[in-house]
């Protein structure tokens, strides 16, 4: 079947009723029939304003109902979503909108000043749609007006599973790159995992709607991490396409665990998406500091991706919600489903160890498949349902999406070891690998060792130039207790090979992680070199 998200939303929207919540944000409630009508009007209005099927639409928004509702409208109008980091400055914004060829931009009124500064540099943008604000900018269209006026019926246009969704990476090396997902490939990637888990997979639209009526409509999903990044976006998309409700946090400028737990209790949240300990530690601290304050019995699942999630924090959360399943999902913007690790009250796996996903293999740098139990590190590769490549960048596409043995794989650059039982132990992204006296050291492994110390709240590890070692393993940590450099070094040496232990450990109150929990290794390395006089 040629699965298309617009068709799926049309079908599910026609089946669900006024008591089924599609979007919630504080006191705001938008039912499925309301969202269906509003997104139909938006889609039709965008066509009327000059947007054509295949055009790109930039989303310059925080987590708010308009993000998912606007996304639904774009799916129906056959426009390709483009995620925009709302922390970007002028030149970065121009790059994203220009590189993606966006003709439509949704922007929050909070960003009106930024939009006014850059819009004249973006002649390709035909339609600026402003969300909120007391006064709409003269050149923009008011989102709410488009959503509440005009024909609310379904568009009834032919759509294709080849319609695009663009997910721009954060740009760990060079400028951000737009990963080209098609609707059909994205759905198939999710269904591969469902089949492996033994879950039923709808074969046609009738079965999909029945699944929404019997299961999906009862889910309430909170993207606690930003929708502008893949973890938040993809989990929310999955819930919405299956008829669930998306609950966004009213405190959407910074993560507030109290706001999260209040929302969980009020809305009966069943699942949430986070990014590792940057979210999980504050969540646990709030629960520990306020025992019994919130009813969290509705939470059945928490999924984390992008940053490894420590076992100690998982166990702490399970003390408060023993009914929940906590999943580490190993994926990337370039592909999903590399592996997963599930922890419940009955047990789980150690940090960084994953059950390998379907259609995944591990290859050496010369494309040999790694033998399980050999101890040889290699790159994780995902075959099967993988994106088309990077938008307008065939050179980088060829480096990441390689054909080996007749199969096309996505290989984003994550090193791992294949254990004898076929599971993998993640070592880290190759671009951050440290070469110290000829030995490879993967930052994430050392970071996890440091973060298991009771006094360490966060840690990042980089390599700095060193006359003796070539690169010296150097850690930058933030503390929520007392610990000395010597104490932490000895702590790591007791857990890892001595060459992996940091030669120097520096202290910094805030490590400057992005809002999605990911590390800015470039700025941390600059801080370390300045502190060390290099």
Secondary structure, 3 states (H helix, E strand, C coil): CCCCHHHHHHHHHHHCCCCCEEEEECCEEEEHHHHHHHHHHHHHHHHHCCCCCCCEEEEECCCCHHHHHHHHHHHHHCCEEEECCCCCCHHHHHHHHHHCCEEEEEEEHHHHHHHHHHHHHCCCCCEEEEECCCCCCCCCEEHHHHHHCCCCCCCCCCCCCCCEEEEECCCCCCCCCEEEEEHHHHHHHHHHHHHHCCCCCCCCHHHHHHHHHHCHHHCEEEECCCCCCHHHHHHHHHHHHCCCEEECCCCCCCCCHHHHHHHHHHHCCCEEEECCHHHHHHHHHHHHHCCCCCCCCCCCEEEEECCCCCHHHHHHHHHHCCCCEEEEEEEECCEEEEEEEEEECCECCCCCEEEECCCEEEECCCCCECCCCCCCEEEEEECCCCCCEECCCHHHHHHHEEEECCEEEECCCEEEEECCCCCEEEEEEHHHCEEECCEEECHHHHHHHHHCCCCEEEEEEEEEEECCCEEEEEEEEEECCCCCHHHHHHHHHCCCCHHHCCCEEEECCCCCCCCCCCCCHHHHHHHHHHHCCC
